[in-house]
Each structure stands twice: as structure tokens, then as C-alpha cells.
Amino acid sequence: MTTATATISQIANDLVAHCKTPAEDFVEHDSKLWDKHFVNNFISIEGDGREFNTREELVAKYKKWQEEVTCHDCKVEGPFIGQNSFSVIFDLDMESKVNAFPRMRMKEIATYTVENGKIVKEEFCYESSDQCPESC
């Protein structure tokens, strides 16, 4: 195992462990992970193509999601390690707090690109484009 792979493995395992820990406030909870393993202005791309390029945009996205969605359960599978990235499968049981969609299960694959020991991009892919409600 190369040093780069070990670094990606450690980051990936930390992220998976973090995601398996329940949290009331996603922004507060995830900020600890962002501070430790992400570059300051990493890119976050949703399955519908929306792109968030600054931490402020990302915090706003998470706050909106937290205000509009109840996540009843989140199963995390992985990580699956690649040369300069890793992927995680999330299986979410969620429903809209604002009646935008009914309670549903949704799977998504998140791929994290790592450069110089930090995550520079996260990208979410869904089973189909109609799987992700606007609040995702």
C-alpha cells in the first residue's frame, strides 16, 4: 500500500465513521469533518448538477436540507478506495417537512476526490434523476 493510498484510506474511514454518528445539527457536526479533511473551498456537486463552490454556499445548502427534510435513517456502506478518490453508498430513509415529497428511501453514491491529503471535491449520484427531491 502506497502512502497516498493509506492517506485516502484514512480519510475515507474517518468520513464513514463520521457519517455513521447521528447528529441533530448537520452543519455543526460536518464542520468538524470539513475542517479536518477538506480544503477550504471544496466543490460539492449534487446529482442534478447544482454546484456549491464555497463553504458559505455549502453551509446554506445543508441548513436548507436540515430545515426541509427529516432523515429517519441513514445507512452507510464503504468506503470503496480508488487511486485518488473514494466512494461511499448512502441509503437514506427521509421525508419532507414541507410536503415537497412523501417519505421515501433513496440511495446515493458519493465520490470524494483527494489531492495532497485533502478532499477537494464531493459528487453525489442518485439511482435516477427523479430520485432526488429539490431539497437534496
C-alpha positions in Angstrom: 0.0 0.0 0.0 1.4 3.4 -1.0 1.5 6.4 1.3 -1.1 8.1 -0.9 -3.4 5.1 -0.7 -3.0 5.0 3.1 -3.9 8.7 3.3 -7.0 8.2 1.2 -7.9 5.1 3.2 -7.6 7.0 6.5 -9.7 9.9 5.2 -12.3 7.6 3.8 -12.6 5.5 7.0 -12.8 8.7 9.1 -15.6 10.0 6.8 -17.6 6.8 7.0 -17.2 6.6 10.8 -18.3 10.3 11.0 -21.4 9.7 8.8 -22.5 6.7 11.0 -22.6 9.0 14.0 -26.1 10.5 14.5 -26.3 14.3 14.7 -29.0 16.9 15.4 -27.2 19.7 13.6 -25.6 18.6 10.3 -23.7 21.8 9.8 -22.1 21.8 13.2 -21.4 18.0 13.0 -20.0 18.1 9.5 -17.9 21.2 10.1 -15.6 19.2 12.2 -15.0 16.8 9.3 -14.7 19.6 6.8 -12.0 21.3 9.0 -10.0 18.1 9.3 -10.2 16.5 5.8 -11.4 19.1 3.2 -9.7 22.0 1.6 -11.3 25.3 2.5 -13.4 25.8 -0.7 -14.0 22.3 -1.8 -16.5 21.7 -4.6 -19.8 19.9 -3.9 -21.8 18.7 -6.8 -25.4 17.3 -6.5 -26.8 14.7 -8.8 -28.9 17.3 -10.5 -25.8 19.3 -11.4 -26.1 22.0 -8.8 -22.6 23.0 -7.8 -21.6 24.6 -4.5 -18.1 26.3 -4.6 -17.6 27.9 -1.2 -18.1 26.9 2.4 -20.8 29.5 2.8 -22.8 28.0 -0.1 -22.3 24.5 1.3 -23.5 25.6 4.8 -26.6 27.2 3.2 -27.3 24.0 1.3 -27.0 21.9 4.5 -29.1 24.3 6.6 -31.9 24.3 3.9 -31.8 20.5 3.8 -31.9 20.3 7.6 -34.9 22.7 7.7 -36.9 20.9 5.0 -36.0 17.2 5.4 -36.4 14.6 8.2 -33.8 11.9 7.9 -35.2 8.9 9.8 -32.3 6.6 9.0 -29.1 6.7 7.0 -27.1 3.5 6.3 -23.5 4.0 5.1 -21.7 1.4 3.0 -18.0 1.6 2.1 -15.6 3.1 1.6 -14.6 1.9 -1.8 -11.0 3.2 -2.4 -9.6 4.3 -5.7 -6.3 5.8 -6.9 -7.1 9.4 -6.0 -10.7 9.1 -4.7 -13.1 7.0 -2.7 -16.8 6.4 -2.8 -19.5 5.7 -0.2 -23.0 4.5 -0.6 -25.7 6.2 1.4 -29.1 4.6 1.9 -31.5 7.3 3.2 -35.0 7.0 4.7 -36.3 10.5 4.6 -39.3 12.7 4.2 -40.1 16.3 3.5 -41.0 18.6 6.4 -42.7 21.0 3.9 -44.7 18.3 1.9 -42.4 18.5 -1.1 -42.2 14.7 -1.3 -43.5 11.7 0.6 -41.4 9.6 2.9 -39.1 7.6 0.7 -35.9 5.6 0.6 -33.1 7.0 -1.6 -29.7 5.6 -2.4 -26.9 7.8 -3.5 -23.2 7.3 -4.2 -20.9 10.0 -3.0 -17.4 10.2 -4.6 -14.7 12.2 -2.9 -11.6 13.3 -4.9 -8.4 13.7 -2.8 -5.4 15.8 -3.6 -2.4 16.4 -1.3 -4.1 14.6 1.6 -7.4 16.7 1.5 -10.8 16.3 -0.2 -11.1 18.8 -3.0 -14.5 17.6 -4.4 -17.5 15.6 -3.5 -20.0 14.5 -6.0 -23.4 12.8 -5.4 -25.0 10.4 -7.9 -28.6 9.1 -7.5 -30.3 6.0 -8.8 -32.2 8.2 -11.2 -32.6 11.9 -11.7 -36.1 11.9 -10.4 -35.0 10.2 -7.2 -33.7 13.4 -5.7 -36.3 15.9 -4.4 -35.4 19.6 -4.9 -34.4 19.7 -1.2 -31.5 17.3 -1.7 
